[in-house]
Amino acid sequence: MTRELIPGERTGTIAVPASKSQAHRAVILAALGSHDVEITCKGISNDIIATADCMNSAGANIEIQDNKMHVSPVSSQHSDTFECGESGSTLRFLIPVFGALGVGGDFIPKGRLIDRPLSPLDEVLTAHGMSISKTETTIRVSGMLTSGEYEIPGGVSSQYITGLLLALPLLEGDSTLRVTGVLQSKGYIAMTEELLRKSGIEYNHTGDIYYIKGSQKPDLGESFTVEGDYSNAAFYLCMGALSDEGVTVTGLNPDSTQGDKAAIEVLKEMGADIAIDGNSVTVRKGSLHGVTIDASQIPDLIPTLCVVASVCEGETRVINAERLRIKESDRIASTCALINNSGGNASELPDGIIITGVKNLTGGTVDSCNDHRIAMSAAVASCASTGKVTALDSMCVRKSYPDFWEDFSTLKIKL
């Protein structure tokens, strides 16, 4: 769907949807437990539905109604087809989990997900009892994971580490997991550790090694509420940084382990005016200037932060961003195209972006490239533009934030 966005600053208050990242983990842990769990999750996206569908295929019974998910645990009955959609988290978390359960079959990815790497996770899993084969359209898994000594680099994807941390406690024997090298997206690993602790899973983390007791079942309790999502809040926080009157986002846990909470610090470094009051964050325009943004820990924030950078005084450099090439789109290329087609000045580097600030964007046509974060960043661009922004394929936001355009429309426009 093509959507025309009126230019101008926005102001108002948004109640942020639930964290997609925490919801993935909660659904999986609840389904691996021994009793029913009711999960409250404001705004259930396509990615969360993909995880629920795959867990249902593995023998769970997850019923979704409005903002609730009623989860009954995995039984012995399962199918052999797992529709994971475009959700990298679903695929990378559940391949090792299904190996621990001995559930075999075909994962069916959509979009660019089939082309995104599985190495070295697949090698680690096949060395411990699984068989994994990939065709042009499916990823077939079989076999049973065995406990023992695991090792994986931390610089490829935090999702690999989370998948192993979810799977290894289920195995009969104790295991160790060594994470080597520089760890990317540390906040997502911290979130996994937090949910494991809340589920009563016993492990010790010393240095670069996790010591994980086997034969454990997670227990999330009878109910669990997914906290607000800093990743999606970032779009509105960035809109606030482009607005004299500002934007307030509610429903954010100030003590959250979410790595994308760093959006607040980056915007503050850029010169935005930020006020935090309990679970609310208000951002207003300040004297904005260019900065250096390290993408290694916050890859999902880069498109929207780059939109703000496009109207900052001076130059902004995004570094350590090579992983953006293998997201839902090549996000280095699609982010630069978004800015340049909207009247800004952005240049690609092999592993980063250089942005030279302009006074304001002029508007234009943005190809979302079937990438939810590019589509939502187009909305941010309209807040810094003098002319309308046309967003192509705007409904790809359903992947992570189905109600984004409805929520965005509630903000007032300063023409």
Secondary structure as UniProt FT lines:
FT   STRAND          3..5
FT   STRAND          9..15
FT   HELIX           20..31
FT   STRAND          37..40
FT   HELIX           46..57
FT   TURN            58..59
FT   STRAND          61..65
FT   TURN            66..67
FT   STRAND          68..72
FT   STRAND          81..85
FT   HELIX           88..101
FT   STRAND          105..109
FT   HELIX           111..115
FT   TURN            119..120
FT   HELIX           121..126
FT   TURN            127..129
FT   STRAND          130..134
FT   STRAND          139..143
FT   STRAND          149..153
FT   HELIX           158..167
FT   HELIX           168..170
FT   STRAND          175..180
FT   HELIX           186..198
FT   TURN            199..200
FT   STRAND          203..206
FT   TURN            207..208
FT   STRAND          209..212
FT   STRAND          223..225
FT   HELIX           230..241
FT   STRAND          247..250
FT   TURN            254..255
FT   HELIX           259..261
FT   HELIX           262..270
FT   STRAND          273..277
FT   TURN            278..279
FT   STRAND          280..284
FT   STRAND          292..294
FT   TURN            295..296
FT   HELIX           299..301
FT   HELIX           302..309
FT   TURN            310..311
FT   STRAND          315..319
FT   HELIX           322..326
FT   HELIX           331..341
FT   TURN            342..343
FT   STRAND          346..349
FT   TURN            350..351
FT   STRAND          352..356
FT   STRAND          364..367
FT   TURN            369..370
FT   HELIX           372..382
FT   TURN            383..384
FT   STRAND          389..392
FT   HELIX           394..399
FT   TURN            402..403
FT   HELIX           404..409
FT   STRAND          412..414
//
